[in-house]
Every structure is written in structure tokens, then in C-alpha cells.
Amino acid sequence: MVSFLSTIGSGDAIIYNVNVINIFLKMIPYVLSIAGGIFVFDFSQKYLHSPGWIDLMDNVAASLLAIPLVFLFYDYSNFLVTRRVHKHQHANVINALDGHLFKILAYMKNIIGLPRIEVPMQDINLNYKKLNFDKKYVRGIKKQLGLLEDLLYKSDKIEVLDPQHTQILSFIAQELNQILNELKFHNSPKEIARYLETTLSMIDDWFYSTGYTTRKKMQSTAE
């Protein structure tokens, strides 16, 4: 689990560096405007003697100083509102994805023949000879996979999920599609068991990365 998540971590570092560079580039016009305001004010005080010209240049300097401050205040206010909306959307999407994954787990539990699956999951050794590929379980997985992929596509459009979460979900969807394809074209229980084990591990990675266990404990404490 940890090794899979660590491979994603290097990508997060690159994204962080890109974001820092973007912020630096966005700040350049503001810094130049403020520096220009200071320069104009200093120039008028040292080299101009006519009161009219001094007033004019002081007004120019004040504008150069005020405009970036106004835009900075606007950007900061917009950032606070956007962050709050994004946080709300993120929580809603995570909860919806949790629901789809739990339903998939329930169907997989029936296929495997386990009475229950706890999160976080312990090591699960599958006996491929005892897998129960009932059509209703397969249809259930296919339906939930479609809903999960649709939600993943929509959340990617509005950039709600972290790249790490998106990658984990993409791998889960890929493994589930492998299971469905194997059932449809080859129907090799041994191969399906291998895909099931990988999928269970990645679903566990998902709940680990989103802090599901911690959230579950907090909800239990509140109740």
C-alpha cells in the first residue's frame, strides 16, 4: 500500500514546484507596479520643484501603489471564497466515491465468499476455485463502476480531487474493467482472483489516502 502511494508522491512534488513557479510569475506585475510607484514618488521628491508637477507625479505614484493592492485584496478574497467552495465540493465528491466503492466491496465480498470486509482490510487470501460469479454481483459491480467513472470524469473537469486520489481511482477502475473483461472473454478464475486482490489493495489505498478510518472514528466519537 505505502509503496504504491509513494510512487504518486513524486508527481505531487512536481505539481507543487509548478504551482510555486506560477505564483511567482503572477506576483511579478504587482511587484513591478509597487516598485514603479516608489520610484516615481522618490523621483518627484528629489528632482521636481514645481508643485503642480510634484502633485501630478505623486498621484501617479499613489495609483501605481494602490492598484496592485486593490487587485491583491480582490484575489485574496476570491481565493478564500473559492477555497471554501472547493472544500465543500471535495467533501461531497469524496463521500459519493466512498459510497460507490463500498457498494463494489459488498459485491466483491459476495464473490469472494467472505462474511464481511473491514476497512482498513487485512491480507485476504483468495481461493479462486471458490469464487461465486453470480450475474447479479457482476451487474452490480459494472453499474457502480460506471457511476464511479462518470463521477471521476466530472470531478476531474472541475479539479476537485487531488492528483493522488485521481490516480488511485483510475487504477481501481482499470482493475475492475480487467475483471469484467476477463469474465466476458476468458473467464479464468485464477486471473480474476489476481485482479480481485489488486483491486482490494487499491481500494484500501483509497480509504487510507482519504483518511477514512480517521473520519469514521471521529463520527463514532461524535455519535
Buried (B, 14 or more C-beta within 10 A) or exposed (E): EEEBBEEBEEEEEEEEEEEEEEEEEEEEEBEEBBEBBEEBBEEBEEEBEEEEEBEBBBEBBEEBBEBBEEEEEEEEEEEEEEEEEEEEBBEEBBEBBBBBBBBBBBBBBBBBEBEEBEBEBEEBEBEBEEBEEEEEBBEBBBBBBEBBBEBBEEBBEEEBBBBBBBBBBBBBBEBBBBBBEBBEEEEEBEBBBBBBBBBBBBBBBBBBBBEBEEBEEEEEEEE
